[in-house]
Every structure is written in structure tokens, then in C-alpha cells.
Amino acid sequence: MRAAVVEEFGSPPRWTEVPDPVATGRHEAVVDVVAVGLHPRVRSQAAGSHYTSTDELPLIPGIDGVGRDAEGRLRYFVLRDTVHGSMAQRAVIDVRHSVLLPPGADPAQVAAVMNPAMSSWIALRQRVGLRAGQSVLVLGATGNAGAMAVRVARRLAPGGRAG
């Protein structure tokens, strides 16, 4: 199979041949990758500058994506920190860290918005404990992550103000 491989930090990944991934754990499955998110987190991973970087090379970047499982179903998945990321034709996922998508879901759209949506949800729900009627100020609300934070805040705090 082919994957985007970082062989040297500071250089762009190369689309190259790599061995097929193999599922070895009880909850693992190999999926055909349909779409992946290119988030700031992935860019810093590929640059070796993310705080979780182990400096291990070669590296296939990518932390999440949408894949088609053996039954033909689409799954949004999140990978643990690994050198075997999602920017490949196939990836090994832990099915416990995936969500089946409904029929008709747009894989590219899901891959693009899930990371910023989850980041906003965790910050607003788990860390802040946002409740109905509360207001939120989102700095940078015109970007992808900021716009998603506004949408998440409106869902979590109906009757409040988000902007």
C-alpha cells in the first residue's frame, strides 16, 4: 500500500510504498482510509514539533479519519499517538475508538470537522461545564476551529449567547 511518509523532520512527506498494516489486537480492525483531517496537530506531528513527538522516523502522519471497514461501513476513527498514522491507504484502528457513520454521511466533511468539534466539546463541556443560558466568547470565531466552537457552544448552552 502507499502512504504519506515523513523521513526527515522539516521535509514534506513522500507518497511511497509501505507494508500493509496488520490488526493484531482483539479490538483492532484494518480499514480502507477514505478521508483524513489535516489539522494543526497533524502538521506539528509531521514537523516533529508536537509535544507528544518521540522523534521516531519514518512517520506516517495523521491522528484521525474516516475508513471503510470489512463490512463496507464507514467509521470515523481516532488513533493513539503512533508512527502509523491515518495518511495511508489503510490503517489499523481500535474499533472502540471509532463511530459508525450514518448512511449518506460525507467522509471528507466528517474528517475535516470532527477534530475541532471534539476539541471544542471537551473544552466547553468537560473543562468549563457550560450549561444552558450561559454565554461564551470565542476568539478566532471566523476560522474553522473557532466557527465549530461557536456551533458547539450553541448546542451546549441553548438560550445563551456564543460568538
Number of C-alpha atoms within 10 A of each C-alpha: 11 15 24 21 24 24 16 16 18 11 10 13 20 13 14 12 12 14 8 15 16 12 15 10 10 8 11 16 17 20 25 18 24 20 23 24 23 17 18 11 17 19 14 16 25 27 19 20 15 15 9 11 15 13 16 13 14 14 23 24 27 27 24 28 28 29 30 19 17 11 7 10 13 25 24 24 26 22 18 13 14 16 21 21 26 32 27 26 18 22 25 23 26 18 18 10 15 18 13 15 16 10 8 7 10 13 20 14 13 19 21 19 15 19 21 20 21 15 14 21 22 13 14 19 15 10 9 10 12 18 16 14 13 15 17 17 12 16 12 12 16 12 10 13 21 18 19 23 28 22 17 20 27 20 15 19 20 14 13 16 15 19 17
